[in-house]
Each structure stands twice: as structure tokens, then as C-alpha cells.
Amino acid sequence: MRPSLKLTKMGWIALTYFVLSLFAFIYLSPFIRSFVASFMTWEQASKYPPEWIPNPFTLENYMKLFRLELFPRWIFNTALYAGLIVVGNIVFSSMAGYAFARLKFPGRDALFSALLALLMIPIFVTLVPNYIIIYRLGLIDNIVGLALLSLANVPSTFLMRQYFLSLPQEVFDAARIDGCGPIKSFFYIGLPLAKPALGAVAVYQFLGAWNAFLGPLVFLRSPENFTLPVGLSFAFQRSMWTEYTPIIAGSLVAAAPTIVLFIALNKYLIKGIVVQAGKG
């Protein structure tokens, strides 16, 4: 390779790394700012232009957080809510995805197209009907009732369908020749092979449920039933102002499990993106 071409290639690589580093800094700056502000007093954190070094350095925001009597309960409620949604989506969305991918029944494609059309409906449109349904069931202010609305959803069903479509048809034909019906093929062939897609569904749904705010805000009324995001807002919101620095500290504590989960299961998130871009 000629020196000029080598220099040009190195220049493009350096430019690429510079642009990527710039975008990474832009996306990470809110998190960095929140981390720094969590060790500041509100007087310093609210200054403009913003200061980046805590002076004085204080742990009072975290102390306020852990002094909350209901803080462990809010963490438990959030974990329960996220766990129910993850389990529900793994069970029901995998079944629906398998049916749309591998079973033949009248109106299958039309029904799936109608299901995909639901993605274009804003969540605010379904908020009131969902509230009426949960109210009629007597499940208002109930974590289980709130989770009931999200035990299966369209994105998870779509992801599972795409994955089952990517599996070789010969595997299911061989199972059928050996006497496996649709149900046995699902449990003994489809599910074991769909572990990557199930992992992607679990990660996506956990992240969404753990950070959910609107649903718990609307459907939960008692402080002891709040999830962590709603509980933090309730605990530090005053009649005339809001204590933002303890909320920032609480948000960082709440984000810790999702960050660990993202790092540990990042390959499943990538797999989910690849699957959704696969064959239709």
C-alpha cells in the first residue's frame, strides 16, 4: 500500500473515532451530569452555568433516599412488576409468535397485519379504555392489575415471529414426521431453539417495565404500592417546589440494575435487532 493511501486511511479512521467519541460524549453527558449533581447540594446543582465539581461534596441526597421508609417496598414493587411482565411476555408472546410463524389458519396474515397496525396507536389513546377495564376488574391500585395490561405486546410478538420464521422448516417437518403435533413442536423444538430471542424479549421488557412511569402513575394510588420512579417523585415533590437532587440520586440507584443487565445481556439486545430486521 502506498504511503499516501495509508495516510488517507488512517485519517478516515481517526475522523471516525473522533465523530463516534463526540456522539458518545453527547449521549453520556446527561448521565455524567446526573452523577456529579447527586453529590451536590441543590443550590450548587441548580447554578447556571453548571458546575462540574461538587463543592461541598455531600452524600446527603443518598442519605435522604435510604432514610425513606417505603424505599425498599418501592424496589420490591418495581421488581415484581417487571418480573410479571417479563414472564408474561416470554410465555404469551412466544406462543403468539409461533402461531403466526408456523401454524396455518384462516386470516393469519390479515390478523398479523392488524396487530402490527396497533403499533401506530399512541399509548395515550388506550389509556382511558385500559383504566376502565382495570377498574371494572377491581384491580386499580394493584401491581398485578397493572402488569396485566402488559403481559403480552406487539413488539415482543413480532420479534418472536421473526425468529421462528428464521428457523429451518426442515426441523419442524422432521418433528411432524416423528409424531409431534403443533404443541409438542413448540415446546420441544421451537422454545429450546428460541433462547436468544427469548433473552432479547426478557431484556427489552425488563428495561421498559423497570423504568415505567406513566402506567404506575395512573393506575396506582397508595404510596405503599408505588413503583420506584413514581415513589421518588411522590417522596420529594413539595407543594411549591421539588427536591431534584435526591430524585437524581434515586434515579441513579434505580438505573443500576438496568445498566448491569444491559452489560451482561447486551448480546441478546443485538440479537433482537438482527431478528427484527430479518425475513418477514
Secondary structure, DSSP 8 states (H G I E B T S, - for coil): --HHHHHHHHHHHHHHHHHHHHHHHHHHHHHHHHHHHTTS-HHHHT-SS---S-SS---HHHHHHHT-TTHHHHHHHHHHHHHHHHHHIIIIIHHHHHHHHH---TTHHHHHHHHHHGGGS-HHHHHHHHHHHHHHTT-TT-HHHHHHTTSS-HHHHHHHHHHHHHS-HHHHHHHHHTT--HHHHIIIIIHHHTHHHHHHHHHHHHHHHHT--HHHHHH--SGGG--HHHHHHHHHB-SS-B-HHHHHHHHHHHHHHHHHHHHHTHHHHHHHHHHHTS--
